[in-house]
Amino acid sequence: MGEPKYKADLDLKCNFQDRAKTILTAEKKLVQITGTAMFPGDIAPDFPTLSGGTVTIFGEERRIEQGTKNRNPDGTVNFCTLEVI
């Protein structure tokens, strides 16, 4: 209980794009640094989906907010995308 169903410890290279996201709160606005990491191919072929966990990019640990396996028309995975904060 409390353990993830699937777990991977990978050392991969990716295309990473930083961006700033503004979130409006009741008191004031908050700027959150977010980013997208894109990996060629299927980085986790044994996993049905990508979600949760952390990723270390440029020495900074970030939380995975969302993961996507971007597919070709034939169903194979072209690349994977991780949205991180």
ZADO-166419 format. One record per residue: x, y, z of N, C-alpha, C, O in turn. Coordinates in pm, whole numbers, padded with zeros to 5 digits, m for minus. Each point is the difference from the previous one (the first is absolute). Layout:
BEGIN
+--------+--------+--------+--------+--------+--------+--------+--------+--------+--------+--------+--------+
!   n.xx !   n.yy !   n.zz !  ca.xx !  ca.yy !  ca.zz !   c.xx !   c.yy !   c.zz !   o.xx !   o.yy !   o.zz !
+--------+--------+--------+--------+--------+--------+--------+--------+--------+--------+--------+--------+
!      X !      Y !      Z !      X !      Y !      Z !      X !      Y !      Z !      X !      Y !      Z !
...
+--------+--------+--------+--------+--------+--------+--------+--------+--------+--------+--------+--------+
REM end
This chain:
BEGIN
+--------+--------+--------+--------+--------+--------+--------+--------+--------+--------+--------+--------+
!   n.xx !   n.yy !   n.zz !  ca.xx !  ca.yy !  ca.zz !   c.xx !   c.yy !   c.zz !   o.xx !   o.yy !   o.zz !
+--------+--------+--------+--------+--------+--------+--------+--------+--------+--------+--------+--------+
!  00085 ! m00118 !  00000 ! m00085 !  00118 !  00000 !  00089 !  00124 !  00000 !  00097 !  00006 !  00076 !
! m00129 !  00091 ! m00160 !  00079 !  00120 ! m00009 !  00110 ! m00006 ! m00104 !  00055 !  00104 ! m00037 !
! m00022 ! m00221 ! m00013 !  00101 ! m00016 ! m00103 ! m00064 !  00017 ! m00138 ! m00115 ! m00039 ! m00020 !
!  00189 !  00096 ! m00076 ! m00055 !  00011 ! m00135 ! m00016 ! m00138 ! m00064 !  00073 ! m00093 !  00032 !
! m00169 !  00082 ! m00122 ! m00023 ! m00126 ! m00068 !  00116 ! m00031 ! m00095 !  00044 ! m00114 ! m00010 !
!  00004 !  00217 ! m00059 !  00114 ! m00013 ! m00091 !  00107 !  00099 !  00043 ! m00032 !  00110 !  00046 !
!  00157 ! m00148 ! m00060 !  00110 !  00087 !  00041 !  00117 ! m00019 ! m00095 !  00030 ! m00113 ! m00039 !
!  00035 !  00222 !  00000 !  00115 ! m00008 ! m00089 !  00105 !  00101 !  00044 ! m00033 !  00111 !  00042 !
!  00158 ! m00149 ! m00051 !  00113 !  00089 !  00026 !  00082 !  00001 ! m00129 !  00078 ! m00091 ! m00025 !
! m00096 !  00197 ! m00055 !  00061 !  00007 ! m00132 !  00099 !  00115 ! m00008 ! m00018 !  00101 !  00068 !
!  00121 ! m00116 ! m00149 !  00096 !  00107 ! m00027 ! m00007 !  00028 ! m00149 !  00060 ! m00071 ! m00081 !
! m00135 !  00177 !  00044 ! m00029 !  00029 ! m00140 !  00033 !  00143 ! m00035 !  00011 !  00085 !  00089 !
!  00004 ! m00057 ! m00217 !  00015 !  00136 ! m00050 ! m00135 !  00042 ! m00058 ! m00074 ! m00082 ! m00054 !
!  00043 !  00213 !  00067 ! m00127 !  00050 ! m00050 !  00016 !  00140 ! m00057 !  00102 !  00066 !  00020 !
! m00205 ! m00022 ! m00090 ! m00013 !  00139 ! m00043 ! m00085 !  00065 !  00108 ! m00116 ! m00037 !  00016 !
!  00171 !  00134 !  00058 ! m00073 !  00063 !  00110 ! m00024 !  00147 ! m00030 !  00091 !  00072 ! m00039 !
! m00215 ! m00029 !  00057 ! m00040 !  00138 ! m00023 ! m00058 !  00059 !  00128 ! m00102 ! m00048 !  00049 !
!  00168 !  00152 !  00006 ! m00050 !  00070 !  00119 ! m00109 !  00099 ! m00040 ! m00001 !  00051 ! m00112 !
! m00089 ! m00025 !  00205 ! m00097 !  00108 ! m00019 ! m00051 !  00044 !  00136 !  00007 ! m00075 !  00098 !
! m00059 !  00196 ! m00092 ! m00059 !  00052 !  00123 ! m00150 !  00001 ! m00016 ! m00052 !  00037 ! m00105 !
! m00018 ! m00076 !  00210 ! m00146 ! m00007 ! m00001 ! m00051 !  00086 !  00114 !  00046 ! m00013 !  00113 !
! m00140 !  00103 ! m00142 ! m00056 !  00087 !  00102 ! m00132 ! m00057 !  00050 ! m00090 ! m00029 ! m00078 !
!  00082 !  00012 !  00209 ! m00121 ! m00051 !  00064 ! m00056 !  00112 !  00087 !  00071 !  00054 !  00085 !
! m00197 ! m00019 ! m00106 ! m00062 !  00105 !  00080 ! m00060 ! m00059 !  00127 ! m00077 ! m00096 ! m00004 !
!  00114 !  00155 !  00115 ! m00054 ! m00042 !  00129 ! m00090 !  00111 !  00054 ! m00008 !  00108 ! m00060 !
! m00059 ! m00133 !  00171 ! m00089 !  00100 !  00059 !  00075 !  00125 !  00042 ! m00051 !  00111 ! m00015 !
!  00173 ! m00127 !  00067 !  00076 !  00115 !  00048 !  00085 !  00066 ! m00108 !  00002 !  00123 ! m00011 !
!  00066 ! m00202 ! m00067 !  00090 !  00055 ! m00102 !  00034 ! m00110 ! m00099 ! m00039 ! m00115 !  00017 !
!  00111 !  00151 ! m00120 !  00036 ! m00101 ! m00099 !  00128 ! m00072 !  00041 !  00084 !  00055 !  00071 !
! m00071 ! m00176 ! m00116 !  00115 ! m00083 !  00029 !  00060 ! m00047 ! m00132 ! m00072 ! m00051 ! m00086 !
!  00202 !  00067 !  00070 !  00067 ! m00047 ! m00120 !  00066 ! m00133 !  00031 !  00077 ! m00012 !  00095 !
! m00108 ! m00087 ! m00175 !  00051 ! m00134 !  00020 !  00086 ! m00038 ! m00121 ! m00044 !  00015 ! m00115 !
!  00164 ! m00062 !  00139 !  00088 ! m00044 ! m00108 ! m00038 ! m00143 ! m00036 !  00001 ! m00089 !  00086 !
! m00032 !  00068 ! m00210 ! m00038 ! m00132 ! m00047 !  00083 ! m00033 ! m00123 !  00078 !  00082 ! m00048 !
! m00096 ! m00202 ! m00002 !  00073 ! m00037 ! m00119 ! m00054 ! m00128 ! m00062 ! m00082 ! m00070 !  00059 !
!  00131 !  00043 ! m00178 ! m00037 ! m00119 ! m00074 !  00127 ! m00074 ! m00039 !  00091 !  00058 ! m00060 !
! m00087 ! m00187 !  00094 !  00112 ! m00086 ! m00041 ! m00052 ! m00096 ! m00105 ! m00098 ! m00071 !  00023 !
!  00164 !  00068 ! m00140 ! m00042 ! m00088 ! m00109 !  00110 ! m00103 ! m00027 !  00117 !  00035 ! m00013 !
! m00157 ! m00161 !  00004 !  00092 ! m00111 ! m00019 ! m00036 ! m00075 ! m00128 ! m00118 ! m00026 ! m00023 !
!  00215 ! m00008 ! m00060 ! m00032 ! m00079 ! m00121 ! m00040 ! m00142 !  00038 !  00059 ! m00060 !  00090 !
! m00156 !  00006 ! m00159 ! m00043 ! m00138 !  00023 ! m00079 ! m00017 !  00128 ! m00044 !  00098 !  00062 !
!  00027 ! m00222 ! m00023 ! m00076 ! m00036 !  00120 !  00097 ! m00023 !  00115 !  00072 ! m00100 !  00001 !
! m00067 !  00192 !  00096 !  00097 ! m00011 !  00109 ! m00039 ! m00106 !  00102 !  00084 ! m00042 !  00080 !
! m00210 ! m00001 ! m00081 ! m00046 ! m00101 !  00095 ! m00098 ! m00095 ! m00070 ! m00120 !  00006 !  00024 !
!  00172 ! m00093 ! m00111 ! m00089 ! m00086 ! m00079 ! m00085 ! m00096 !  00083 ! m00106 ! m00044 ! m00046 !
!  00148 !  00011 !  00167 ! m00077 ! m00091 !  00085 ! m00108 !  00071 !  00081 ! m00081 ! m00066 !  00066 !
!  00079 !  00200 ! m00069 ! m00097 !  00079 !  00076 ! m00113 !  00042 ! m00094 !  00027 !  00049 ! m00109 !
! m00153 ! m00066 !  00149 ! m00110 !  00041 ! m00086 ! m00012 !  00153 ! m00014 ! m00039 !  00050 ! m00105 !
!  00074 !  00023 !  00213 ! m00006 !  00146 ! m00002 !  00119 !  00057 !  00077 !  00069 ! m00072 !  00072 !
! m00046 !  00201 ! m00090 !  00106 !  00070 !  00073 ! m00066 !  00100 !  00093 ! m00075 !  00087 ! m00044 !
!  00103 ! m00099 !  00176 ! m00058 !  00095 !  00094 !  00075 ! m00006 !  00132 !  00060 ! m00102 !  00035 !
! m00064 !  00212 !  00037 !  00057 !  00007 !  00134 !  00150 ! m00012 !  00003 !  00065 ! m00023 ! m00103 !
! m00010 !  00039 !  00220 !  00143 ! m00014 !  00020 !  00076 !  00129 ! m00020 ! m00057 !  00108 ! m00006 !
!  00187 ! m00122 ! m00005 !  00089 !  00116 ! m00018 !  00098 ! m00027 ! m00111 !  00023 ! m00115 ! m00041 !
!  00036 !  00222 ! m00008 !  00103 ! m00006 ! m00102 !  00106 !  00104 !  00035 ! m00034 !  00109 !  00047 !
!  00160 ! m00142 ! m00068 !  00108 !  00095 !  00027 !  00051 !  00054 ! m00132 !  00048 ! m00076 ! m00085 !
! m00058 !  00208 !  00067 !  00042 !  00066 ! m00123 !  00095 !  00112 !  00037 ! m00034 !  00088 !  00080 !
!  00154 ! m00090 ! m00139 !  00105 !  00098 !  00031 !  00027 !  00009 !  00150 !  00022 !  00109 !  00052 !
! m00026 ! m00224 !  00016 !  00029 ! m00006 !  00143 ! m00113 !  00042 !  00091 !  00015 ! m00002 !  00122 !
! m00130 !  00039 ! m00179 ! m00114 !  00043 !  00080 ! m00111 ! m00105 ! m00009 ! m00041 ! m00040 ! m00109 !
! m00007 ! m00003 !  00225 ! m00108 ! m00099 !  00003 ! m00133 !  00071 ! m00018 ! m00031 !  00096 !  00070 !
! m00049 ! m00147 ! m00165 ! m00131 !  00057 ! m00028 ! m00106 ! m00109 !  00009 !  00029 ! m00117 ! m00025 !
! m00150 !  00156 !  00061 ! m00111 ! m00094 !  00013 ! m00069 ! m00017 ! m00135 ! m00027 !  00099 ! m00069 !
!  00000 ! m00223 !  00031 ! m00071 ! m00028 ! m00125 ! m00148 !  00026 !  00022 ! m00064 ! m00065 !  00083 !
!  00010 !  00159 ! m00156 ! m00141 !  00036 !  00009 ! m00085 ! m00083 ! m00095 ! m00112 ! m00039 !  00032 !
!  00167 !  00013 ! m00152 ! m00075 ! m00074 ! m00100 !  00097 ! m00066 ! m00097 !  00105 !  00057 ! m00032 !
! m00139 ! m00174 ! m00015 !  00081 ! m00071 ! m00098 ! m00085 ! m00043 ! m00118 ! m00117 ! m00034 !  00016 !
!  00177 !  00036 ! m00136 ! m00072 ! m00038 ! m00120 !  00088 ! m00088 ! m00087 !  00119 !  00028 ! m00020 !
! m00178 ! m00136 ! m00033 !  00066 ! m00080 ! m00103 ! m00064 !  00043 ! m00132 ! m00115 ! m00033 ! m00029 !
!  00191 !  00108 ! m00052 ! m00050 !  00053 ! m00126 !  00017 ! m00106 ! m00108 !  00112 ! m00042 ! m00030 !
! m00223 !  00000 ! m00027 !  00000 ! m00116 ! m00090 ! m00008 !  00035 ! m00148 ! m00053 !  00104 ! m00039 !
!  00109 ! m00194 ! m00041 ! m00011 !  00006 ! m00145 ! m00137 ! m00056 ! m00040 ! m00067 ! m00062 !  00083 !
!  00024 !  00082 ! m00209 ! m00128 ! m00056 ! m00043 ! m00010 ! m00152 !  00015 ! m00110 ! m00054 !  00015 !
!  00225 ! m00017 ! m00017 ! m00004 ! m00145 !  00014 ! m00001 ! m00047 !  00145 ! m00001 ! m00121 !  00026 !
!  00001 !  00214 !  00070 ! m00008 ! m00035 !  00141 !  00134 ! m00006 !  00071 !  00003 ! m00006 !  00123 !
!  00108 !  00008 ! m00196 !  00131 !  00001 !  00064 !  00026 !  00138 !  00063 ! m00057 !  00100 ! m00043 !
!  00143 ! m00098 !  00143 !  00030 !  00127 !  00069 !  00113 !  00072 ! m00074 !  00109 ! m00053 ! m00017 !
! m00138 !  00176 ! m00027 !  00099 !  00082 ! m00068 !  00092 !  00067 !  00100 !  00122 ! m00005 ! m00013 !
! m00181 !  00069 !  00116 !  00079 !  00063 !  00106 ! m00085 !  00012 !  00125 ! m00123 ! m00009 ! m00006 !
!  00189 !  00030 !  00120 ! m00067 !  00018 !  00129 !  00022 !  00143 !  00049 !  00107 !  00058 ! m00020 !
! m00209 ! m00003 !  00083 !  00006 !  00135 !  00054 ! m00032 ! m00003 !  00148 ! m00098 ! m00062 !  00042 !
!  00181 !  00129 !  00039 ! m00026 !  00015 !  00143 ! m00015 !  00150 !  00029 !  00091 !  00078 ! m00027 !
! m00206 ! m00040 !  00083 ! m00022 !  00136 !  00046 !  00040 !  00005 !  00146 ! m00050 ! m00078 !  00081 !
!  00142 !  00169 ! m00046 !  00054 !  00004 !  00136 ! m00012 !  00139 !  00062 ! m00008 !  00101 ! m00069 !
!  00006 ! m00100 !  00204 !  00004 !  00126 !  00075 !  00107 ! m00007 !  00105 !  00021 !  00096 !  00075 !
+--------+--------+--------+--------+--------+--------+--------+--------+--------+--------+--------+--------+
REM end
